[in-house]
Amino acid sequence: MPEISRFFGIVIAIFYDDHNPPHIHVRYGGEKASIAIRDLSILEGHLTPRVIGLVTEWMSLHKEELLKDWENAMEKKPLFPITPLA
């Protein structure tokens, strides 16, 4: 799993050859979800409200970087780490 960031025990990844729309995969403890990059909607899975808040705050700060990593993943190029939420 190509991990691009990790903060407060939350793991963020983008998979190569994934389906549209552009999204990230989030893991926290036993929870998992896919979240759309453009509108921050949950596509699949479940996260606690606290984790959703932290992840969507981070995504809002790094939207352009996330879209660039998505493009890189679709082109099978290396992904770049993104600064975690502090």
C-alpha positions in Angstrom: 0.0 0.0 0.0 1.6 3.3 -1.1 1.5 5.3 2.1 1.7 9.1 1.5 1.1 10.3 5.1 0.6 9.2 8.7 -0.6 11.3 11.7 -2.2 10.6 15.0 -2.3 6.8 14.1 -4.2 7.6 10.9 -2.6 6.1 7.7 -3.3 7.7 4.3 -2.6 5.8 1.1 -3.3 6.1 -2.7 -3.3 2.9 -4.7 -1.9 2.4 -8.1 -4.4 1.6 -10.9 -7.3 2.5 -8.7 -10.8 3.5 -10.0 -12.2 7.1 -10.4 -13.1 9.4 -8.8 -9.7 10.5 -7.3 -9.7 9.4 -3.7 -7.5 8.3 -0.8 -7.7 5.3 1.5 -7.7 5.9 5.2 -6.9 3.3 7.9 -7.3 4.0 11.7 -7.3 1.0 14.1 -9.8 -1.4 12.6 -11.6 1.2 10.6 -11.2 1.9 6.9 -12.7 4.3 4.4 -12.2 5.8 1.0 -12.6 9.6 0.7 -13.0 11.6 -2.5 -10.3 14.2 -2.9 -12.4 16.8 -4.7 -15.5 17.0 -2.5 -14.3 15.1 0.6 -17.2 12.7 0.5 -16.9 9.2 2.0 -17.1 6.8 -0.9 -16.9 3.6 1.1 -16.3 2.4 4.7 -16.6 4.1 8.0 -14.5 6.3 10.3 -15.4 7.9 13.6 -16.4 11.6 13.4 -13.1 12.7 15.1 -11.0 10.8 12.5 -13.2 12.2 9.6 -12.7 15.7 10.9 -8.9 15.3 11.1 -8.6 13.7 7.7 -10.8 16.2 5.9 -9.0 19.1 7.5 -5.7 17.6 6.3 -7.1 17.0 2.8 -8.4 20.6 2.6 -4.8 21.8 3.3 -3.2 19.4 0.7 -5.8 19.1 -2.1 -3.4 20.0 -4.9 -0.7 17.7 -3.6 -3.3 14.9 -3.3 -4.5 15.4 -6.9 -0.9 15.3 -8.1 -0.2 12.1 -6.2 -3.4 10.6 -7.7 -2.2 11.5 -11.2 1.2 10.0 -10.5 -0.4 6.8 -9.2 -2.5 6.5 -12.4 0.6 7.0 -14.5 2.6 4.5 -12.3 5.0 7.2 -11.2 6.4 7.6 -7.7 4.2 9.1 -5.1 5.4 12.0 -2.9 4.9 12.0 0.9 2.6 14.8 2.1 3.2 16.6 5.4 1.2 15.2 8.2 -1.3 17.2 10.2 0.5 18.5 13.3 
